[in-house]
Amino acid sequence: MHKKRLILLALATVLILLLPLITMQFTDEVIWNLADFIVAGILIFGFGLTYQLISSEMKLVTYKVAVGLAVATSLILIWMNLAVGIIGNEENPANLMFFGVLAVGMIGTFIARLKPYGMALTLFAMAFAQILIAIFTLIAGLGFTLIINGLFASLWCGSALLFLIANQQQAIEH
């Protein structure tokens, strides 16, 4: 990865972190401590780096958009879980189930070796895992999370469909 891209990614991370820092000066609604800034910085930089490394595998724009959507959805899922939690509050251990969705993604990505068709299957599996959590949550009486889980499942499916399109484009090129 080029040094210039790493510098730009670090700069973008700092600029994003300035938003809560500035907001804290004007309202008591945003209260971050040093640990919050460190965790947010690691997440933003880490997911940006992940996007850069994976998307550099292909030149197809559709592939890059699919990776971007999957990475952004993963970041939002983790951020929501850490900040407020999806099931109850952030301290509810049931929220740990969502890391299972991400584990499916990591394992699937490893097996797929970043190939578009395998990535599509991985993202569909993540959507399925997300829906299973919603059903379990409903049956277990842990709250109504169908809407938020449906939104995440839709984002995973959107990324999967983009990977399928990238797979077709790649086949046409060869």
NORPEDA-V842109 format. One record per backbone hydrogen bond with DSSP energy under -0.5 kcal/mol. CO is the residue of the C=O (numbers start at 1). NH is the residue of the N-H. Records with the same first field share a line. If there is no record, write none. Layout:
# NORPEDA-V842109
CO->NH / NH
This chain:
# NORPEDA-V842109
2->6
3->7
4->8
5->9
6->10
7->11
8->12
9->13
10->14
11->15
12->16
13->17
14->18
15->19
16->19 / 20
17->21
18->22
19->23
20->24
21->25
22->25
23->26 / 27
29->31
33->37
34->38
35->39
36->40
37->41
38->42
39->43
40->44
41->45
42->46
43->47
44->48
45->49
46->50
47->51
48->52
49->53
50->54
51->55
52->56
54->57
55->58
60->64
61->65
62->66
63->67
64->68
65->69
66->70
67->71
68->72
69->73
70->74
71->75
72->76
73->77
74->78
75->79
76->80
77->81
78->82
79->83
80->84 / 85
86->88
89->92
92->95
93->96
94->97
95->98
96->99 / 100
97->100 / 101
98->102
99->103
100->104
101->105
102->106
103->107
104->108
105->109
106->110
107->111
108->112
109->113 / 114
112->115
115->119
116->120
117->121
118->122
119->123
120->124
121->125
122->126
123->127
124->128
125->129
126->130
127->131
128->132
129->133
130->134
131->135
132->136
133->137
134->138
135->139
136->140
137->142 / 143
138->141
143->145
145->149
146->150
147->151
148->152
149->153
150->154
151->155
152->156
153->157
154->158
155->159
156->160
157->161
158->162
159->163
160->164
161->165
162->166
163->167
164->168
165->169
166->170
167->171
168->172
169->173
170->174
